[in-house]
Amino acid sequence: MELDFYKRLAKALAAEFGESCEVLVHDLTGGDPEHTIVAIENGHVSQRQTGDGPSRVALEAMQEPHPETLQDRSGYLLKTHDGRIVKSSTVYIRNDRGGIDGIFCVNYDITNLLMAQKAVGSLLSHGEEPPKAPASIPQNVNELLDDLIEQSVEKVGKPVALMNKDDKIAAIRFLNDAGAFLVTKSGDKVSKYFGISKYTLYSYIDASKNL
């Protein structure tokens, strides 16, 4: 088995992705199952070195009676003995007969990334699921009325085209409670938006007071 290519590939990937990226090559043809690592870059991630023994995946490959059934694996998580979390990928190096002569492994230490993710998540968390967009600051009363109308629709939970009478009464109640009708000519705009007459609007306002 020609290992030179895989050794050079390991060196290149480790250089590309930095010291958190461990890349190693197992040779399963040497007849010594206790010493399968023939190349390793950034071995400090798992605290291993050249000449060390196989991982679980290497042992499984060596004892598998039907190696052709083994599939490459990508993006699974492992934990080092000192508790670091690594994202791993395994590629089997096969011979012309389909047997497994070696294994190419990439282990990326994501421990610090997970800690950063948790810290950012804690800062952004506000106890609401799903998160809502921040409310805008209106520049004038017309924008304020538009915002209130949008909020009334969100509160009902369906577009105006799908609202029945009770839905519209609920929306009107929200607007009334929010003081929307204190805005000059708000009745005209609200009536038009909900597709009702002003007479109906006033009847809905009265009905909402009795809810």
PyMOL commands that place a pseudoatom at each C-alpha (Angstrom):
pseudoatom trace, name=CA, resn=MET, resi=1, chain=A, elem=C, hetatm=0, pos=[0.000, 0.000, 0.000]
pseudoatom trace, name=CA, resn=GLU, resi=2, chain=A, elem=C, hetatm=0, pos=[1.323, 3.402, -0.983]
pseudoatom trace, name=CA, resn=LEU, resi=3, chain=A, elem=C, hetatm=0, pos=[1.091, 5.589, 2.115]
pseudoatom trace, name=CA, resn=ASP, resi=4, chain=A, elem=C, hetatm=0, pos=[3.149, 8.535, 0.962]
pseudoatom trace, name=CA, resn=PHE, resi=5, chain=A, elem=C, hetatm=0, pos=[0.129, 10.288, -0.568]
pseudoatom trace, name=CA, resn=TYR, resi=6, chain=A, elem=C, hetatm=0, pos=[-1.943, 9.948, 2.611]
pseudoatom trace, name=CA, resn=LYS, resi=7, chain=A, elem=C, hetatm=0, pos=[0.925, 11.171, 4.769]
pseudoatom trace, name=CA, resn=ARG, resi=8, chain=A, elem=C, hetatm=0, pos=[1.322, 14.250, 2.591]
pseudoatom trace, name=CA, resn=LEU, resi=9, chain=A, elem=C, hetatm=0, pos=[-2.434, 14.808, 2.607]
pseudoatom trace, name=CA, resn=ALA, resi=10, chain=A, elem=C, hetatm=0, pos=[-2.463, 14.626, 6.401]
pseudoatom trace, name=CA, resn=LYS, resi=11, chain=A, elem=C, hetatm=0, pos=[0.271, 17.242, 6.615]
pseudoatom trace, name=CA, resn=ALA, resi=12, chain=A, elem=C, hetatm=0, pos=[-1.515, 19.536, 4.174]
pseudoatom trace, name=CA, resn=LEU, resi=13, chain=A, elem=C, hetatm=0, pos=[-4.880, 19.349, 5.946]
pseudoatom trace, name=CA, resn=ALA, resi=14, chain=A, elem=C, hetatm=0, pos=[-3.330, 19.946, 9.349]
pseudoatom trace, name=CA, resn=ALA, resi=15, chain=A, elem=C, hetatm=0, pos=[-1.489, 22.991, 8.024]
pseudoatom trace, name=CA, resn=GLU, resi=16, chain=A, elem=C, hetatm=0, pos=[-4.663, 24.289, 6.379]
pseudoatom trace, name=CA, resn=PHE, resi=17, chain=A, elem=C, hetatm=0, pos=[-6.961, 24.012, 9.415]
pseudoatom trace, name=CA, resn=GLY, resi=18, chain=A, elem=C, hetatm=0, pos=[-4.483, 24.663, 12.200]
pseudoatom trace, name=CA, resn=GLU, resi=19, chain=A, elem=C, hetatm=0, pos=[-3.482, 23.123, 15.484]
pseudoatom trace, name=CA, resn=SER, resi=20, chain=A, elem=C, hetatm=0, pos=[-6.995, 22.033, 16.434]
pseudoatom trace, name=CA, resn=CYS, resi=21, chain=A, elem=C, hetatm=0, pos=[-7.090, 19.659, 13.471]
pseudoatom trace, name=CA, resn=GLU, resi=22, chain=A, elem=C, hetatm=0, pos=[-5.560, 16.243, 14.074]
pseudoatom trace, name=CA, resn=VAL, resi=23, chain=A, elem=C, hetatm=0, pos=[-5.034, 14.085, 10.997]
pseudoatom trace, name=CA, resn=LEU, resi=24, chain=A, elem=C, hetatm=0, pos=[-3.700, 10.532, 11.118]
pseudoatom trace, name=CA, resn=VAL, resi=25, chain=A, elem=C, hetatm=0, pos=[-3.172, 7.418, 9.063]
pseudoatom trace, name=CA, resn=HIS, resi=26, chain=A, elem=C, hetatm=0, pos=[-3.579, 3.852, 10.302]
pseudoatom trace, name=CA, resn=ASP, resi=27, chain=A, elem=C, hetatm=0, pos=[-1.746, 1.040, 8.512]
pseudoatom trace, name=CA, resn=LEU, resi=28, chain=A, elem=C, hetatm=0, pos=[-3.660, -2.217, 8.966]
pseudoatom trace, name=CA, resn=THR, resi=29, chain=A, elem=C, hetatm=0, pos=[-1.299, -4.348, 6.892]
pseudoatom trace, name=CA, resn=GLY, resi=30, chain=A, elem=C, hetatm=0, pos=[1.681, -4.372, 9.265]
pseudoatom trace, name=CA, resn=GLY, resi=31, chain=A, elem=C, hetatm=0, pos=[0.585, -7.398, 11.257]
pseudoatom trace, name=CA, resn=ASP, resi=32, chain=A, elem=C, hetatm=0, pos=[0.882, -5.514, 14.525]
pseudoatom trace, name=CA, resn=PRO, resi=33, chain=A, elem=C, hetatm=0, pos=[-2.563, -4.437, 15.738]
pseudoatom trace, name=CA, resn=GLU, resi=34, chain=A, elem=C, hetatm=0, pos=[-1.075, -2.619, 18.722]
pseudoatom trace, name=CA, resn=HIS, resi=35, chain=A, elem=C, hetatm=0, pos=[0.917, -0.165, 16.612]
pseudoatom trace, name=CA, resn=THR, resi=36, chain=A, elem=C, hetatm=0, pos=[-1.123, 1.010, 13.646]
pseudoatom trace, name=CA, resn=ILE, resi=37, chain=A, elem=C, hetatm=0, pos=[-0.528, 4.771, 13.504]
pseudoatom trace, name=CA, resn=VAL, resi=38, chain=A, elem=C, hetatm=0, pos=[2.095, 5.435, 10.855]
pseudoatom trace, name=CA, resn=ALA, resi=39, chain=A, elem=C, hetatm=0, pos=[1.496, 9.184, 10.499]
pseudoatom trace, name=CA, resn=ILE, resi=40, chain=A, elem=C, hetatm=0, pos=[-0.124, 11.793, 12.706]
pseudoatom trace, name=CA, resn=GLU, resi=41, chain=A, elem=C, hetatm=0, pos=[-0.262, 15.577, 12.617]
pseudoatom trace, name=CA, resn=ASN, resi=42, chain=A, elem=C, hetatm=0, pos=[-1.269, 17.680, 15.645]
pseudoatom trace, name=CA, resn=GLY, resi=43, chain=A, elem=C, hetatm=0, pos=[-1.282, 14.598, 17.827]
pseudoatom trace, name=CA, resn=HIS, resi=44, chain=A, elem=C, hetatm=0, pos=[-1.691, 16.777, 20.918]
pseudoatom trace, name=CA, resn=VAL, resi=45, chain=A, elem=C, hetatm=0, pos=[-5.444, 16.789, 20.222]
pseudoatom trace, name=CA, resn=SER, resi=46, chain=A, elem=C, hetatm=0, pos=[-5.785, 13.157, 21.297]
pseudoatom trace, name=CA, resn=GLN, resi=47, chain=A, elem=C, hetatm=0, pos=[-2.310, 12.920, 22.859]
pseudoatom trace, name=CA, resn=ARG, resi=48, chain=A, elem=C, hetatm=0, pos=[-1.175, 10.190, 20.473]
pseudoatom trace, name=CA, resn=GLN, resi=49, chain=A, elem=C, hetatm=0, pos=[1.913, 9.791, 18.336]
pseudoatom trace, name=CA, resn=THR, resi=50, chain=A, elem=C, hetatm=0, pos=[3.325, 7.677, 15.545]
pseudoatom trace, name=CA, resn=GLY, resi=51, chain=A, elem=C, hetatm=0, pos=[3.562, 4.049, 16.601]
pseudoatom trace, name=CA, resn=ASP, resi=52, chain=A, elem=C, hetatm=0, pos=[0.590, 4.165, 18.953]
pseudoatom trace, name=CA, resn=GLY, resi=53, chain=A, elem=C, hetatm=0, pos=[-2.224, 1.671, 18.755]
pseudoatom trace, name=CA, resn=PRO, resi=54, chain=A, elem=C, hetatm=0, pos=[-5.505, 1.676, 16.866]
pseudoatom trace, name=CA, resn=SER, resi=55, chain=A, elem=C, hetatm=0, pos=[-8.728, 3.480, 17.631]
pseudoatom trace, name=CA, resn=ARG, resi=56, chain=A, elem=C, hetatm=0, pos=[-12.005, 1.625, 18.010]
pseudoatom trace, name=CA, resn=VAL, resi=57, chain=A, elem=C, hetatm=0, pos=[-12.798, 2.146, 14.346]
pseudoatom trace, name=CA, resn=ALA, resi=58, chain=A, elem=C, hetatm=0, pos=[-9.461, 0.600, 13.372]
pseudoatom trace, name=CA, resn=LEU, resi=59, chain=A, elem=C, hetatm=0, pos=[-10.066, -2.440, 15.555]
pseudoatom trace, name=CA, resn=GLU, resi=60, chain=A, elem=C, hetatm=0, pos=[-13.504, -2.917, 14.057]
pseudoatom trace, name=CA, resn=ALA, resi=61, chain=A, elem=C, hetatm=0, pos=[-12.037, -2.765, 10.573]
pseudoatom trace, name=CA, resn=MET, resi=62, chain=A, elem=C, hetatm=0, pos=[-9.396, -5.335, 11.410]
pseudoatom trace, name=CA, resn=GLN, resi=63, chain=A, elem=C, hetatm=0, pos=[-11.864, -7.837, 12.828]
pseudoatom trace, name=CA, resn=GLU, resi=64, chain=A, elem=C, hetatm=0, pos=[-14.678, -7.271, 10.319]
pseudoatom trace, name=CA, resn=PRO, resi=65, chain=A, elem=C, hetatm=0, pos=[-15.162, -10.473, 8.265]
pseudoatom trace, name=CA, resn=HIS, resi=66, chain=A, elem=C, hetatm=0, pos=[-16.888, -8.529, 5.502]
pseudoatom trace, name=CA, resn=PRO, resi=67, chain=A, elem=C, hetatm=0, pos=[-14.913, -5.270, 5.166]
pseudoatom trace, name=CA, resn=GLU, resi=68, chain=A, elem=C, hetatm=0, pos=[-16.794, -4.393, 1.988]
pseudoatom trace, name=CA, resn=THR, resi=69, chain=A, elem=C, hetatm=0, pos=[-19.817, -3.601, 4.157]
pseudoatom trace, name=CA, resn=LEU, resi=70, chain=A, elem=C, hetatm=0, pos=[-18.018, -0.882, 6.116]
pseudoatom trace, name=CA, resn=GLN, resi=71, chain=A, elem=C, hetatm=0, pos=[-18.924, 2.651, 5.082]
pseudoatom trace, name=CA, resn=ASP, resi=72, chain=A, elem=C, hetatm=0, pos=[-16.941, 5.854, 5.468]
pseudoatom trace, name=CA, resn=ARG, resi=73, chain=A, elem=C, hetatm=0, pos=[-18.248, 8.075, 8.254]
pseudoatom trace, name=CA, resn=SER, resi=74, chain=A, elem=C, hetatm=0, pos=[-18.298, 11.862, 8.381]
pseudoatom trace, name=CA, resn=GLY, resi=75, chain=A, elem=C, hetatm=0, pos=[-18.990, 14.461, 11.048]
pseudoatom trace, name=CA, resn=TYR, resi=76, chain=A, elem=C, hetatm=0, pos=[-19.538, 12.293, 14.104]
pseudoatom trace, name=CA, resn=LEU, resi=77, chain=A, elem=C, hetatm=0, pos=[-18.534, 13.367, 17.600]
pseudoatom trace, name=CA, resn=LEU, resi=78, chain=A, elem=C, hetatm=0, pos=[-15.982, 11.787, 19.900]
pseudoatom trace, name=CA, resn=LYS, resi=79, chain=A, elem=C, hetatm=0, pos=[-14.576, 12.689, 23.305]
pseudoatom trace, name=CA, resn=THR, resi=80, chain=A, elem=C, hetatm=0, pos=[-10.923, 12.528, 24.288]
pseudoatom trace, name=CA, resn=HIS, resi=81, chain=A, elem=C, hetatm=0, pos=[-9.870, 11.046, 27.613]
pseudoatom trace, name=CA, resn=ASP, resi=82, chain=A, elem=C, hetatm=0, pos=[-9.462, 14.531, 29.061]
pseudoatom trace, name=CA, resn=GLY, resi=83, chain=A, elem=C, hetatm=0, pos=[-12.980, 15.530, 28.057]
pseudoatom trace, name=CA, resn=ARG, resi=84, chain=A, elem=C, hetatm=0, pos=[-12.382, 17.466, 24.840]
pseudoatom trace, name=CA, resn=ILE, resi=85, chain=A, elem=C, hetatm=0, pos=[-14.978, 17.088, 22.081]
pseudoatom trace, name=CA, resn=VAL, resi=86, chain=A, elem=C, hetatm=0, pos=[-13.779, 16.362, 18.556]
pseudoatom trace, name=CA, resn=LYS, resi=87, chain=A, elem=C, hetatm=0, pos=[-15.684, 16.230, 15.301]
pseudoatom trace, name=CA, resn=SER, resi=88, chain=A, elem=C, hetatm=0, pos=[-14.395, 13.244, 13.353]
pseudoatom trace, name=CA, resn=SER, resi=89, chain=A, elem=C, hetatm=0, pos=[-14.435, 11.776, 9.883]
pseudoatom trace, name=CA, resn=THR, resi=90, chain=A, elem=C, hetatm=0, pos=[-13.132, 8.370, 8.841]
pseudoatom trace, name=CA, resn=VAL, resi=91, chain=A, elem=C, hetatm=0, pos=[-12.212, 7.228, 5.335]
pseudoatom trace, name=CA, resn=TYR, resi=92, chain=A, elem=C, hetatm=0, pos=[-11.232, 3.624, 4.634]
pseudoatom trace, name=CA, resn=ILE, resi=93, chain=A, elem=C, hetatm=0, pos=[-8.232, 3.078, 2.399]
pseudoatom trace, name=CA, resn=ARG, resi=94, chain=A, elem=C, hetatm=0, pos=[-9.048, 0.079, 0.237]
pseudoatom trace, name=CA, resn=ASN, resi=95, chain=A, elem=C, hetatm=0, pos=[-6.988, -2.223, -1.936]
pseudoatom trace, name=CA, resn=ASP, resi=96, chain=A, elem=C, hetatm=0, pos=[-7.901, -3.522, -5.387]
pseudoatom trace, name=CA, resn=ARG, resi=97, chain=A, elem=C, hetatm=0, pos=[-9.848, -6.405, -3.830]
pseudoatom trace, name=CA, resn=GLY, resi=98, chain=A, elem=C, hetatm=0, pos=[-12.023, -4.114, -1.701]
pseudoatom trace, name=CA, resn=GLY, resi=99, chain=A, elem=C, hetatm=0, pos=[-10.231, -5.011, 1.497]
pseudoatom trace, name=CA, resn=ILE, resi=100, chain=A, elem=C, hetatm=0, pos=[-9.189, -2.331, 3.997]
pseudoatom trace, name=CA, resn=ASP, resi=101, chain=A, elem=C, hetatm=0, pos=[-5.458, -1.655, 4.134]
pseudoatom trace, name=CA, resn=GLY, resi=102, chain=A, elem=C, hetatm=0, pos=[-5.599, 1.536, 6.142]
pseudoatom trace, name=CA, resn=ILE, resi=103, chain=A, elem=C, hetatm=0, pos=[-7.722, 4.299, 7.603]
pseudoatom trace, name=CA, resn=PHE, resi=104, chain=A, elem=C, hetatm=0, pos=[-7.473, 8.045, 7.105]
pseudoatom trace, name=CA, resn=CYS, resi=105, chain=A, elem=C, hetatm=0, pos=[-8.914, 10.029, 10.020]
pseudoatom trace, name=CA, resn=VAL, resi=106, chain=A, elem=C, hetatm=0, pos=[-9.573, 13.703, 10.696]
pseudoatom trace, name=CA, resn=ASN, resi=107, chain=A, elem=C, hetatm=0, pos=[-10.337, 14.811, 14.268]
pseudoatom trace, name=CA, resn=TYR, resi=108, chain=A, elem=C, hetatm=0, pos=[-11.148, 18.482, 14.777]
pseudoatom trace, name=CA, resn=ASP, resi=109, chain=A, elem=C, hetatm=0, pos=[-11.209, 19.768, 18.348]
pseudoatom trace, name=CA, resn=ILE, resi=110, chain=A, elem=C, hetatm=0, pos=[-14.437, 21.788, 18.650]
pseudoatom trace, name=CA, resn=THR, resi=111, chain=A, elem=C, hetatm=0, pos=[-14.385, 22.169, 22.444]
pseudoatom trace, name=CA, resn=ASN, resi=112, chain=A, elem=C, hetatm=0, pos=[-13.704, 25.910, 22.376]
pseudoatom trace, name=CA, resn=LEU, resi=113, chain=A, elem=C, hetatm=0, pos=[-16.253, 26.427, 19.606]
pseudoatom trace, name=CA, resn=LEU, resi=114, chain=A, elem=C, hetatm=0, pos=[-18.911, 24.664, 21.664]
pseudoatom trace, name=CA, resn=MET, resi=115, chain=A, elem=C, hetatm=0, pos=[-18.082, 26.845, 24.659]
pseudoatom trace, name=CA, resn=ALA, resi=116, chain=A, elem=C, hetatm=0, pos=[-18.342, 29.967, 22.507]
pseudoatom trace, name=CA, resn=GLN, resi=117, chain=A, elem=C, hetatm=0, pos=[-21.652, 28.763, 21.075]
pseudoatom trace, name=CA, resn=LYS, resi=118, chain=A, elem=C, hetatm=0, pos=[-23.013, 28.230, 24.564]
pseudoatom trace, name=CA, resn=ALA, resi=119, chain=A, elem=C, hetatm=0, pos=[-21.861, 31.661, 25.696]
pseudoatom trace, name=CA, resn=VAL, resi=120, chain=A, elem=C, hetatm=0, pos=[-23.403, 33.398, 22.684]
pseudoatom trace, name=CA, resn=GLY, resi=121, chain=A, elem=C, hetatm=0, pos=[-26.610, 31.391, 23.087]
pseudoatom trace, name=CA, resn=SER, resi=122, chain=A, elem=C, hetatm=0, pos=[-26.848, 32.476, 26.700]
pseudoatom trace, name=CA, resn=LEU, resi=123, chain=A, elem=C, hetatm=0, pos=[-26.452, 36.133, 25.732]
pseudoatom trace, name=CA, resn=LEU, resi=124, chain=A, elem=C, hetatm=0, pos=[-29.077, 35.917, 22.998]
pseudoatom trace, name=CA, resn=SER, resi=125, chain=A, elem=C, hetatm=0, pos=[-31.585, 33.874, 24.995]
pseudoatom trace, name=CA, resn=HIS, resi=126, chain=A, elem=C, hetatm=0, pos=[-34.650, 35.763, 26.168]
pseudoatom trace, name=CA, resn=GLY, resi=127, chain=A, elem=C, hetatm=0, pos=[-37.056, 32.976, 27.059]
pseudoatom trace, name=CA, resn=GLU, resi=128, chain=A, elem=C, hetatm=0, pos=[-39.233, 33.208, 23.970]
pseudoatom trace, name=CA, resn=GLU, resi=129, chain=A, elem=C, hetatm=0, pos=[-39.603, 30.480, 21.358]
pseudoatom trace, name=CA, resn=PRO, resi=130, chain=A, elem=C, hetatm=0, pos=[-39.467, 31.143, 18.521]
pseudoatom trace, name=CA, resn=PRO, resi=131, chain=A, elem=C, hetatm=0, pos=[-37.478, 34.385, 18.926]
pseudoatom trace, name=CA, resn=LYS, resi=132, chain=A, elem=C, hetatm=0, pos=[-39.295, 37.517, 17.836]
pseudoatom trace, name=CA, resn=ALA, resi=133, chain=A, elem=C, hetatm=0, pos=[-37.841, 40.446, 15.952]
pseudoatom trace, name=CA, resn=PRO, resi=134, chain=A, elem=C, hetatm=0, pos=[-37.250, 43.544, 18.085]
pseudoatom trace, name=CA, resn=ALA, resi=135, chain=A, elem=C, hetatm=0, pos=[-40.038, 46.118, 17.962]
pseudoatom trace, name=CA, resn=SER, resi=136, chain=A, elem=C, hetatm=0, pos=[-39.322, 49.139, 15.812]
pseudoatom trace, name=CA, resn=ILE, resi=137, chain=A, elem=C, hetatm=0, pos=[-39.391, 52.739, 17.068]
pseudoatom trace, name=CA, resn=PRO, resi=138, chain=A, elem=C, hetatm=0, pos=[-42.046, 54.654, 15.067]
pseudoatom trace, name=CA, resn=GLN, resi=139, chain=A, elem=C, hetatm=0, pos=[-41.089, 58.044, 13.649]
pseudoatom trace, name=CA, resn=ASN, resi=140, chain=A, elem=C, hetatm=0, pos=[-44.667, 59.391, 13.614]
pseudoatom trace, name=CA, resn=VAL, resi=141, chain=A, elem=C, hetatm=0, pos=[-48.234, 58.432, 14.536]
pseudoatom trace, name=CA, resn=ASN, resi=142, chain=A, elem=C, hetatm=0, pos=[-48.912, 56.926, 11.124]
pseudoatom trace, name=CA, resn=GLU, resi=143, chain=A, elem=C, hetatm=0, pos=[-46.019, 54.515, 11.546]
pseudoatom trace, name=CA, resn=LEU, resi=144, chain=A, elem=C, hetatm=0, pos=[-47.208, 53.793, 15.064]
pseudoatom trace, name=CA, resn=LEU, resi=145, chain=A, elem=C, hetatm=0, pos=[-50.678, 52.917, 13.767]
pseudoatom trace, name=CA, resn=ASP, resi=146, chain=A, elem=C, hetatm=0, pos=[-49.176, 50.683, 11.094]
pseudoatom trace, name=CA, resn=ASP, resi=147, chain=A, elem=C, hetatm=0, pos=[-47.128, 48.910, 13.747]
pseudoatom trace, name=CA, resn=LEU, resi=148, chain=A, elem=C, hetatm=0, pos=[-50.172, 48.385, 15.954]
pseudoatom trace, name=CA, resn=ILE, resi=149, chain=A, elem=C, hetatm=0, pos=[-52.186, 46.980, 13.079]
pseudoatom trace, name=CA, resn=GLU, resi=150, chain=A, elem=C, hetatm=0, pos=[-49.376, 44.522, 12.286]
pseudoatom trace, name=CA, resn=GLN, resi=151, chain=A, elem=C, hetatm=0, pos=[-49.203, 43.512, 15.936]
pseudoatom trace, name=CA, resn=SER, resi=152, chain=A, elem=C, hetatm=0, pos=[-52.958, 42.926, 16.034]
pseudoatom trace, name=CA, resn=VAL, resi=153, chain=A, elem=C, hetatm=0, pos=[-52.660, 40.557, 13.083]
pseudoatom trace, name=CA, resn=GLU, resi=154, chain=A, elem=C, hetatm=0, pos=[-49.742, 38.735, 14.710]
pseudoatom trace, name=CA, resn=LYS, resi=155, chain=A, elem=C, hetatm=0, pos=[-51.772, 38.372, 17.893]
pseudoatom trace, name=CA, resn=VAL, resi=156, chain=A, elem=C, hetatm=0, pos=[-54.639, 36.723, 16.016]
pseudoatom trace, name=CA, resn=GLY, resi=157, chain=A, elem=C, hetatm=0, pos=[-52.165, 34.498, 14.208]
pseudoatom trace, name=CA, resn=LYS, resi=158, chain=A, elem=C, hetatm=0, pos=[-53.633, 34.538, 10.705]
pseudoatom trace, name=CA, resn=PRO, resi=159, chain=A, elem=C, hetatm=0, pos=[-53.813, 36.942, 7.766]
pseudoatom trace, name=CA, resn=VAL, resi=160, chain=A, elem=C, hetatm=0, pos=[-56.848, 39.180, 7.396]
pseudoatom trace, name=CA, resn=ALA, resi=161, chain=A, elem=C, hetatm=0, pos=[-58.064, 37.198, 4.387]
pseudoatom trace, name=CA, resn=LEU, resi=162, chain=A, elem=C, hetatm=0, pos=[-58.517, 34.160, 6.643]
pseudoatom trace, name=CA, resn=MET, resi=163, chain=A, elem=C, hetatm=0, pos=[-60.041, 35.950, 9.629]
pseudoatom trace, name=CA, resn=ASN, resi=164, chain=A, elem=C, hetatm=0, pos=[-63.621, 35.329, 10.658]
pseudoatom trace, name=CA, resn=LYS, resi=165, chain=A, elem=C, hetatm=0, pos=[-65.775, 37.743, 12.659]
pseudoatom trace, name=CA, resn=ASP, resi=166, chain=A, elem=C, hetatm=0, pos=[-64.414, 36.631, 16.036]
pseudoatom trace, name=CA, resn=ASP, resi=167, chain=A, elem=C, hetatm=0, pos=[-60.837, 36.993, 14.794]
pseudoatom trace, name=CA, resn=LYS, resi=168, chain=A, elem=C, hetatm=0, pos=[-61.476, 40.539, 13.652]
pseudoatom trace, name=CA, resn=ILE, resi=169, chain=A, elem=C, hetatm=0, pos=[-63.154, 41.430, 16.929]
pseudoatom trace, name=CA, resn=ALA, resi=170, chain=A, elem=C, hetatm=0, pos=[-60.072, 40.148, 18.760]
pseudoatom trace, name=CA, resn=ALA, resi=171, chain=A, elem=C, hetatm=0, pos=[-57.820, 42.266, 16.556]
pseudoatom trace, name=CA, resn=ILE, resi=172, chain=A, elem=C, hetatm=0, pos=[-59.996, 45.342, 17.057]
pseudoatom trace, name=CA, resn=ARG, resi=173, chain=A, elem=C, hetatm=0, pos=[-59.944, 44.792, 20.806]
pseudoatom trace, name=CA, resn=PHE, resi=174, chain=A, elem=C, hetatm=0, pos=[-56.150, 44.749, 20.763]
pseudoatom trace, name=CA, resn=LEU, resi=175, chain=A, elem=C, hetatm=0, pos=[-56.089, 48.012, 18.815]
pseudoatom trace, name=CA, resn=ASN, resi=176, chain=A, elem=C, hetatm=0, pos=[-58.615, 49.622, 21.109]
pseudoatom trace, name=CA, resn=ASP, resi=177, chain=A, elem=C, hetatm=0, pos=[-56.735, 48.557, 24.233]
pseudoatom trace, name=CA, resn=ALA, resi=178, chain=A, elem=C, hetatm=0, pos=[-53.512, 49.867, 22.700]
pseudoatom trace, name=CA, resn=GLY, resi=179, chain=A, elem=C, hetatm=0, pos=[-55.071, 53.278, 22.096]
pseudoatom trace, name=CA, resn=ALA, resi=180, chain=A, elem=C, hetatm=0, pos=[-54.923, 53.037, 18.315]
pseudoatom trace, name=CA, resn=PHE, resi=181, chain=A, elem=C, hetatm=0, pos=[-58.204, 54.876, 17.865]
pseudoatom trace, name=CA, resn=LEU, resi=182, chain=A, elem=C, hetatm=0, pos=[-56.784, 57.947, 19.537]
pseudoatom trace, name=CA, resn=VAL, resi=183, chain=A, elem=C, hetatm=0, pos=[-54.900, 58.559, 16.294]
pseudoatom trace, name=CA, resn=THR, resi=184, chain=A, elem=C, hetatm=0, pos=[-56.763, 60.924, 13.969]
pseudoatom trace, name=CA, resn=LYS, resi=185, chain=A, elem=C, hetatm=0, pos=[-58.672, 59.121, 11.212]
pseudoatom trace, name=CA, resn=SER, resi=186, chain=A, elem=C, hetatm=0, pos=[-57.465, 55.759, 12.487]
pseudoatom trace, name=CA, resn=GLY, resi=187, chain=A, elem=C, hetatm=0, pos=[-60.984, 54.393, 12.075]
pseudoatom trace, name=CA, resn=ASP, resi=188, chain=A, elem=C, hetatm=0, pos=[-60.861, 54.899, 8.321]
pseudoatom trace, name=CA, resn=LYS, resi=189, chain=A, elem=C, hetatm=0, pos=[-57.517, 53.123, 8.008]
pseudoatom trace, name=CA, resn=VAL, resi=190, chain=A, elem=C, hetatm=0, pos=[-58.453, 50.214, 10.266]
pseudoatom trace, name=CA, resn=SER, resi=191, chain=A, elem=C, hetatm=0, pos=[-61.810, 49.724, 8.523]
pseudoatom trace, name=CA, resn=LYS, resi=192, chain=A, elem=C, hetatm=0, pos=[-60.131, 49.606, 5.136]
pseudoatom trace, name=CA, resn=TYR, resi=193, chain=A, elem=C, hetatm=0, pos=[-57.394, 47.256, 6.335]
pseudoatom trace, name=CA, resn=PHE, resi=194, chain=A, elem=C, hetatm=0, pos=[-59.837, 44.714, 7.771]
pseudoatom trace, name=CA, resn=GLY, resi=195, chain=A, elem=C, hetatm=0, pos=[-62.327, 45.095, 4.926]
pseudoatom trace, name=CA, resn=ILE, resi=196, chain=A, elem=C, hetatm=0, pos=[-65.221, 46.272, 7.052]
pseudoatom trace, name=CA, resn=SER, resi=197, chain=A, elem=C, hetatm=0, pos=[-67.397, 49.393, 7.192]
pseudoatom trace, name=CA, resn=LYS, resi=198, chain=A, elem=C, hetatm=0, pos=[-66.946, 52.041, 9.862]
pseudoatom trace, name=CA, resn=TYR, resi=199, chain=A, elem=C, hetatm=0, pos=[-70.324, 51.065, 11.258]
pseudoatom trace, name=CA, resn=THR, resi=200, chain=A, elem=C, hetatm=0, pos=[-69.102, 47.464, 11.584]
pseudoatom trace, name=CA, resn=LEU, resi=201, chain=A, elem=C, hetatm=0, pos=[-65.877, 48.718, 13.141]
pseudoatom trace, name=CA, resn=TYR, resi=202, chain=A, elem=C, hetatm=0, pos=[-67.731, 50.534, 15.875]
pseudoatom trace, name=CA, resn=SER, resi=203, chain=A, elem=C, hetatm=0, pos=[-69.931, 47.506, 16.494]
pseudoatom trace, name=CA, resn=TYR, resi=204, chain=A, elem=C, hetatm=0, pos=[-66.777, 45.366, 16.804]
pseudoatom trace, name=CA, resn=ILE, resi=205, chain=A, elem=C, hetatm=0, pos=[-65.329, 47.874, 19.270]
pseudoatom trace, name=CA, resn=ASP, resi=206, chain=A, elem=C, hetatm=0, pos=[-68.487, 47.595, 21.367]
pseudoatom trace, name=CA, resn=ALA, resi=207, chain=A, elem=C, hetatm=0, pos=[-68.430, 43.794, 21.086]
pseudoatom trace, name=CA, resn=SER, resi=208, chain=A, elem=C, hetatm=0, pos=[-64.758, 43.663, 22.134]
pseudoatom trace, name=CA, resn=LYS, resi=209, chain=A, elem=C, hetatm=0, pos=[-65.568, 45.528, 25.331]
pseudoatom trace, name=CA, resn=ASN, resi=210, chain=A, elem=C, hetatm=0, pos=[-67.888, 42.710, 26.328]
pseudoatom trace, name=CA, resn=LEU, resi=211, chain=A, elem=C, hetatm=0, pos=[-65.314, 39.922, 25.770]
for i in range(1, 211): cmd.bond("trace and resi %d" % i, "trace and resi %d" % (i + 1))
show_as sticks, trace
zoom trace
